[in-house]
Each structure stands twice: as structure tokens, then as C-alpha cells.
Amino acid sequence: MKTTYIYIRILILSVLVSVWSFGARAQQPIMGGEATVTALDVTRDGGEVKVKMSVDVTNLTVGGDETVVFTPVLVKSERSLDLPSVEIMGRRAYLYHVRNDRQTVTDSPAYAERTARRAERREGPQIIEYAVTLPFEGWMRGSDLTIREGSCGCNNTLLALGEDPLGNVLPPYEPQYVLSFVEPDPEPVKVREERFSAYINFRIDRWAILENYRNNASELAGIQASFERVKEDDDLTIRSVTIEGWASPEAPEDYNLRLSQRRADALADYLAARSDLDRSLIHATGRGEDWAGLRKGADTLKLLLDREKVLAVIDDTSLSMDARESRLKELVPPAIFQRLYNEIYPALRRNDYCIVYNVRNFEPSEVRVLLDTDPQKLSLSEMYRLAGIYGEGTAEYAHVMEVAARTYPETPAAAVNGASQLIGRGEYDAAEALLLQSDISDVRVLNALGLTYARRGDTQAARAAWSEAAGKGFAEAEHNLGELARSLE
């Protein structure tokens, strides 16, 4: 087999920005099947594009005075670029070319600016190797490569024979976005808390806790159970308890403040007396009237008459609490206030309490068990240590990240790392929902949101998120903005 090598070099740029290739393709017939293009490979390396192919002309018939011209052409919309041609000459045409000193210019347009390389068509198998390097231009992204075919006889007149498409060879620029793993903040002492509300009934103007009054027995049992669960868990150590007493606004403000304090103290004393918890660890505070709770209740109360008027009174902080209470009672018809009193006020009379406790540290073998049974006991560092043992890319690794994000969605590390897994699976809406539960002023969260939007195709939202993070000096967001701009060129 005779192989002819043809190398055509154009300007080579020294700065390499990115590398991609569409990969070698299977053989494709041209010239009505008389010739075949094989091993077609187009590679972009930074500022240059390299086109390589093998042209099998074993079955190509070329007359003695004929020159067959193959011209690769890059085409996209209205733009095109002719690459250097390949000329396969018959015997007499080739000898004429040699005897005329390899002339570079003739009067024929087919030979003008002789950048082509020539080969004599010989008998038997023959493959022509083609390689060209040219400067990359942005319009080339997404372009097609075709072979334009022509033929010249002894009169040097070019006859067009047609075109054969070789397919899309220069895909759009694939941006190399960056979303780094976020290391969690260290947590040498794991502190957790659990919050509850207790609706204990008191006699009017009284604060003594009556265990058998109305539904107090079940409420007090619930409080006891929440404390016992923490106390009996060997992994936990109670460090403090806070109690906040609240009142409804149907008495003078200062009276309700004192009453809420006394009732919070009464609950603190009750808990200390029925447990081995030191009373000094229980902190009771009276908060007085719960106007925020009243507003929320009124806003959601279905079919409330004159709802906007009621909300306007509640929101008028230029008035004292007592003045606003009077305005509510004066609303017409009186059924408005009566409905507030019956359906919302009872929920305002409550004690909110919070149990704060320490959690011991765990070994990876223990983390494996707790991950799906009680993940709140684990720190992110403990979870990620286990994930590292499994190894990135495994199903177990992805599961750890999912549990961490579900357990601590408000923590930037958990949100970003969990969103990274979702983005990788194409679950962009889920990634966005997770990130929006976290601190969206955090540059790492903003960067992850930008990637979520970019992958979903919302370039405007991606640019906004990355611009905000880049404005705060976050290098990854600056890089991603540049990649977005390049992909949109």
C-alpha cells in the first residue's frame, strides 16, 4: 500500500486555553463512494484547531490529464472557511506539474495560491494523510465540516462535482465551571437544641401549676417526656433549658409582662422539682403579649371580617399595646374581636421551652448506624469523614451527602455539597430549593446557585448570582463568570 503524507501548517498560537476533541469518526464515503474519509479527528487546543483525516483513494478513478480536488470547508450559517485542498493528479497532469518547476500560480482559479499539496494517483491501494492547523475563531463553534469536490482537465477549468458533509466537528465551547467542596466549620463541641411549646392552663390571674386542671396532665406529661428522652440518652448531656412565657393581649401590657414571667418561673420550678436538673440551669423569661403571633393568626384566619382593618390595627406600632387592644375591642361588629379571642388568643398563652445539650463524638463505625437513625447527633465533619471512607463517586458517598444536606440545609457547607450531587444528576430544581434554604448571602452558596442556573440554561440568573459573589471577591465566581462569557461568545 502506498501512503502519501500531506502536512499543511498555518499560524500556531502559543497560549493554550482549553483542549477538546470531537473524537475520531468511522469511515465516510465521498465522491459517490469512490473515495473514503477515515480517522477524521478535529481538535481544539487553546487558540488553534487541528484537523486530521485519512483519505482512501484506492477506488478513485482519475484521468491522465485530470486533477481531482478535495477542499475541506468549515461551514456555519453564512460563514465558511476553505481549508487547504488536496489534489490527486493523473499521470500526465502530475508530470506537467513537476516539469513546470512546481509552479505556484496559474491562470486557473483552481490553482490560484497553490496552498494545496499534490499526489500522483498511482495504481493499487493509496491513502493520503491530511493534517492542518489553523487559528480558532469563535464562530467556528458548532460548525460543520464538508468536503467540496471538483475536477480539472488539461484546460485548467474547474468543474464542481458536489459536496459531501462529514458532520458537526466543532462543538460549542464547554465551559469549565468550578464548584469546590466546602469544608464544614470545626465543631469540637457539638451543641444541639430542641424547641417545644407547652399550653398549660392557669386560673385567671394565677400562676400556680395545677396538674389536674383541664388538659394540664397531658401537657405536663409531654414536657416530662421530652426531658426524659434527652436525660436517658447516654450520648447527650443537658447544659441548659430556657423557658419563655407569653400572654394574650386582653389585659394591661405591664400586667401581662409580670404574669408571663411568673408563669414561666412556675414551670421552671416545676421541672426542677421533678427532675435531677439543677434549677440554675433553667432560665425563665416573661415575654409579655405575643403580638407577632396575633398578627400571624389573624392573617391566616379564614373569612375574618375586615381582615385588612384588623391587620392595620395590629401593625400600628405608633400606638401602645394597650391602645391597640382597645381598638380591636372597638371593632364593629363585635364578632370580629370575639372571633380573635376565641380562635387565636388561646394559642398565644403558652410557654415555649428549649432544651440545649451536648452530644459526644462518634467513631466512623458508629456514624454508619446513626446516619440513618439519628443524624442530628452527628457533625458534618463526622459525616464527611465517613463519606471519605466510601470514596467520591460511590452510591454510599452520595447518600451521606444527601443526609447531611437534609439534616443541616441551613449550613452553607451541607447545602453546597449536597447541591453539587444534585447538579451532577441533573436535578437542578432540587438543587435550587436546597440552596435557597441556606444563607444566600454566602459567596459559596451564590456560586452554587449560579452553577444551578447555568446548567438549567438560565444564563441571566447565573450571571446575577456569580456577579454578586464575584463582587465580594470570590475567585471561583469570577472564574465562572469568565467561562459563561466565553460560552456565550
Secondary structure, 3 states (H helix, E strand, C coil): CEEEEEEEECCCCCCCCCEEECCCECCEEEHHHCEEEEEEEEEEECCEEEEEEEEECCCCCCCCCCEEEEEEEEEECCEEEECCCEEEECHHHHHHHHHCCCCCCCCCCCCCCCCCEEEECCCCCEEEEEEEEEECCHHHCCEEEEEEEEEECCCCCEEEEEEEEEEEEECCCCCCCCCCCCCCCCCCCEEEEEEEEECCCCCCCCCCCCCCCCCHHHHHHHHHHHHHHHHCCCCEEEEEEEEEEEECCCCCHHHHHHHHHHHHHHHHHHHHHCCCCCHHHEEEEEEEECHHHHHHHHHHCCCCCCHHHHHHHHHCCCCCHHHHHHHHHCCCCCHHHHHHHHHCHHHHCCEEEEEEEEECCCCHHHHHHHHHHCHHHCCHHHHHHHHHHHCCCCHHHHHHHHHHHHHCCCCHHHHHHHHHHHHHCCCHHHHHHHHCCCCCCCHHHHHHHHHHHHHHCCHHHHHHHHHHHHHCCCHHHHHHHHHHHHHHC
